[in-house]
């Protein structure tokens, strides 16, 4: 399973990757706006968006990709490692 994490803090990137590895998933981490992010997000099985650390434009673009490709999305305001861990657990239980 591949999860795209949009938003979050650069300094926590290593910890997000560790949590994803512990959960047995591949993680794509986008902490800043990137060119052609839509093409990269299409490959994800699920998305987690940390809304307090991402621009409205990127959030809207991610939601459009998710809707067009039927990708489940979890949105959280907080961007801590515990929040990400909870999102991974929720995705594992299919409670999105």
C-alpha positions as CSV (number, residue, x, y, z in Angstrom):
1,X,0.0,0.0,0.0
2,X,1.3,3.5,-0.9
3,X,0.1,6.5,1.1
4,X,0.6,10.1,0.1
5,X,1.2,12.5,3.0
6,X,0.5,16.1,2.0
7,X,1.5,18.8,4.5
8,X,3.4,18.2,7.7
9,X,6.7,19.4,8.9
10,X,10.0,18.8,7.2
11,X,11.7,18.1,10.5
12,X,9.2,15.3,11.2
13,X,9.7,13.7,7.8
14,X,12.0,11.0,9.1
15,X,9.5,10.1,11.8
16,X,6.6,10.0,9.4
17,X,8.7,7.6,7.2
18,X,9.5,5.4,10.3
19,X,5.8,5.2,11.2
20,X,4.9,4.2,7.7
21,X,7.6,1.6,7.6
22,X,6.4,0.2,10.9
23,X,2.9,0.0,9.5
24,X,4.2,-1.8,6.4
25,X,3.2,0.9,3.9
26,X,5.2,3.0,1.4
27,X,5.1,6.7,2.0
28,X,5.2,9.6,-0.4
29,X,5.8,12.8,1.6
30,X,5.0,16.2,0.2
31,X,5.7,19.0,2.7
32,X,5.9,21.8,0.1
33,X,4.2,22.6,-3.1
34,X,5.7,20.7,-6.1
35,X,5.3,20.9,-9.8
36,X,3.0,18.3,-11.3
37,X,1.9,17.0,-7.9
38,X,-1.3,15.6,-9.4
39,X,0.6,13.0,-11.5
40,X,2.5,11.9,-8.4
41,X,-0.7,11.6,-6.3
42,X,-2.5,9.4,-8.8
43,X,-0.3,6.5,-7.8
44,X,-1.3,6.6,-4.1
45,X,-3.7,4.1,-2.6
46,X,-4.8,6.7,0.1
47,X,-4.0,10.3,1.0
48,X,-3.5,12.0,4.4
49,X,-3.7,15.8,4.3
50,X,-2.5,17.9,7.2
51,X,-4.6,21.0,6.6
52,X,-2.7,23.4,8.9
53,X,0.5,22.9,6.9
54,X,-0.6,22.9,3.3
55,X,-1.9,25.7,1.0
56,X,-5.5,25.8,-0.1
57,X,-4.4,25.4,-3.7
58,X,-2.5,22.1,-3.0
59,X,-5.4,20.8,-0.9
60,X,-7.9,21.5,-3.6
61,X,-5.6,19.9,-6.3
62,X,-5.1,16.8,-4.1
63,X,-8.9,16.5,-3.5
64,X,-9.6,16.7,-7.2
65,X,-7.1,13.9,-7.9
66,X,-8.6,11.8,-5.1
67,X,-12.1,12.3,-6.4
68,X,-11.2,11.6,-10.0
69,X,-9.3,8.4,-9.0
70,X,-11.5,7.2,-6.1
71,X,-8.7,7.5,-3.6
72,X,-9.7,7.7,0.1
73,X,-8.6,10.8,1.9
74,X,-8.1,11.6,5.6
75,X,-7.8,15.2,6.6
76,X,-6.4,16.3,10.0
77,X,-5.6,19.7,11.3
78,X,-2.7,18.6,13.6
79,X,0.5,17.4,11.9
80,X,2.2,15.4,14.7
81,X,3.6,11.9,14.5
82,X,0.8,10.6,16.7
83,X,-1.8,12.0,14.4
84,X,-0.1,10.4,11.5
85,X,0.0,7.1,13.4
86,X,-3.7,7.3,14.1
87,X,-4.4,8.0,10.4
88,X,-2.4,4.8,9.5
89,X,-4.4,2.8,12.0
90,X,-7.6,4.2,10.6
91,X,-6.6,3.3,7.0
92,X,-5.7,-0.2,8.1
93,X,-9.2,-0.6,9.6
94,X,-10.8,1.0,6.5
95,X,-12.6,3.7,8.6
96,X,-11.9,6.6,6.1
